[in-house]
Each structure stands twice: as structure tokens, then as C-alpha cells.
Amino acid sequence: MNETISILLTEKRLNLQACFDFVKDPSCGGMAFFVGTVRNTTQKKEVKFLDFSAYEAMAVKEMQKIAEQALAKFTIKKIAIHHAKGLLKIGDIPVIIVVSSPHRKDAFDACQFAIDTLKENVPIWKKEHFSDGEVWVNAHP
């Protein structure tokens, strides 16, 4: 963690307050948050739980790169990108992205950029478990 970027990939429960506290800055008039939660259905099938796996060294490197790109591309002050791995139950939080900025538009845009780029580029995979089986999703990059 440096003064403007907080990256975390962990099996521990993610902490929204810690992300908020990290990005809060007196020069910023806005913060944008994305909090992903484990939902109970996908494609009309009941989800029992999710299992997240990662190529950890590469995932952390890519998350850091996304944060650096967001800081360069948008007028933002700080960014936190935290992702869980391991087994998560319905309602648990697998991902938190929080961005602070002097103005809301850059905060929203940077937050959306970060989650979209994370889902596209970061080697974190999700296995959905159902009552009648399981399936890997997000099998990229």
C-alpha cells in the first residue's frame, strides 16, 4: 500500500470501512464505491456459494496497474481495489473498489473503469456452485 493506492487480495473478509478510510481526503468532494456481492441466482439457477481462485502474483500486479492507470487517466486522489479469494457465501463481498476525487464524475468514471478492467484483465476466476453441479465463469484472461 502506498499513499494513493491500496491493493488487497485476501481470504479474509473484505472491509468497506477500511477502504473508505483509506481514500478519504480533505481535498476530495466525492467518493464512488463499487461493492460486489454474491447473489443467490445466476441464469435462473440457485447459487449455493462461490469459490474464487487467483494467480496471486499476477493478479496483484494487474490490480496495481489498473489503479495506476486510473490515477493517470482520471482526476482522482486515491483508489482502493480489494478482492477476496476462497469460498464466499450468498451476501458475502468478493470485490470492493473505492475512489476519491475532487469531483464526482471522475470518481464514478474511475470506479467503473477499475471494475470493468479488473473483470477483463485480472487472473481471478470464479466457480459457481449449484445444487446440481458447478461451473467456472470468468475464465479469462
N, C-alpha and C positions, 0 to 999 in steps of 0.2 A: 504494500500500500504506500502510495506517495501522497503528496498534499492535494492532488486534484483527481486521483483515480483510486478507486477501491475495487479490487477483483477478488472474488472468492469462489472456489469450487469445493464443496464440503458435503459430508454425510450428516452433518449436524443440521438442526432446524434453522432455516433462514430467519433473519431478524430484520423486519421492516424498520423498526425504530433505529437500529444501528445504521442502516443506510440513510435514513432521514438525517440523523445527527451528523453523519459524515459530510453530506452535501450541503447542509445548511450553511449559509454565508450571508453576512450583513449587506453585501453588495448586490444580492440577488432578490428580485421581486417575485420570483416564481420557481416552483419545482414541479416536475412532471414525474409521475410514477407509473410503472407497469408492474403489476403483480400477477404472475401466472398461478393458477390454482388447478389442482387435479379435479376434473369433473367426473361425474358418475356415469356418463354415457358417451359413446362415440359411434357414429354411423348406426344409431338405433340399437346398439349393443350395450349391455350393462357392464361397466368397468368395475373391477374389484379393487385393483391397485395398479400402480405404475412402478417400473424399475428403470432407473436411469443409469447408464454406463457412459464412461468417457475415456478418451485417450487423454489422460490428465495433463501431461506436459504441453501437448499441442493445444488443448482446449484453453488452458490458462493463457498461453501465448496469444492465441487468436482473440480471446476476450480483451486482453490488454491492447491489442492492435485496434479493435473496434472502439475502445474508449479513446485511444489516441486520435483515431480518425474523427470521432465525434467532436473532440475538443478542437481539432483543426478546422472542421467543416462548419461548425455552428458556434454562435456566441454563447458559450456556456462556461460556467466556472468550475463545476465539479461533476463527476459521474461515478456511480456505483453500479457494478454489474456482478450479481451474486447468483450462483446456480447450485442446486442440490444434486446429489447423486445417491444411488441406492434406492431402497423401497420407500414409496410415498403412498399414503392412504388418500381416499377421497377428501377433498378440502385442504390437503397439505399444499405448501407453496414450493414449487420447483424452481422458480426464477423471479428475481426482483431486479428491476432497473430503475434507478432514481437519478434525475438530472436537475441541477440548479442553474439558473440563468438570470440575468437582469430582467429579461422579458419572456413572457410565456410562450411565444411562438417558437423561439429557438429551443426552449425546454421540451415542448411537445415534439418538435421535429427531430431533435437529437434522440429522444427516448424511442420514438418509432424507428428511426434508423438503427439504433442499437439492437432492439429486439428482432427486427427483420433480418439484420445482418448476422446476428447470433444464430438464428434458426437456420440460415442458409449456409454458414461457413464453419461453425464451431463443431468439432467432433464429439458431440454429446448425443447419445442415442436413447430412445425411449421404447421400452417394451410394455405394451398394454396387456394386462391380464384380465380375462373374462371368465365367466363360469364354465364356458365350453372351450377354452383354449387361450392362446396368447398370440400376439403379433408384434413384430418390430416395426416401428414407424420412425420417420426422420432418418432414414438410412442414407444420409449424406452428411458431410461431403464425401 
